[in-house]
Amino acid sequence: MTEQPPADASAEPAETTGVPAVDAVIAAVDGLDGRPLEEHVTTFETAHEQLRRALDAAPEQS
């Protein structure tokens, strides 16, 4: 039995959370594929900061 290569994640439609700040972070992390490793640390640090801000933000009033 031959192993199949992993499916290309970019071929699948991106799921959204409905929270624009979180969706932007997911898109940034998804965009790392094929980028130089040196860029990964900065992207993850920025993602962490943005997610913390999103969690700390007051819930939107409906």
VENKA-V37548 format. One record per helix or strand of 3 or more residues. SS is the DSSP state (A for helix, B for strand). FROM is the first residue (numbers start at 1). TO is the last residue. If there is no record, write none. Layout:
ss=SS from=FROM to=TO
ss=SS from=FROM to=TO
//
This chain:
ss=A from=9 to=11
ss=A from=20 to=30
ss=A from=37 to=56
//
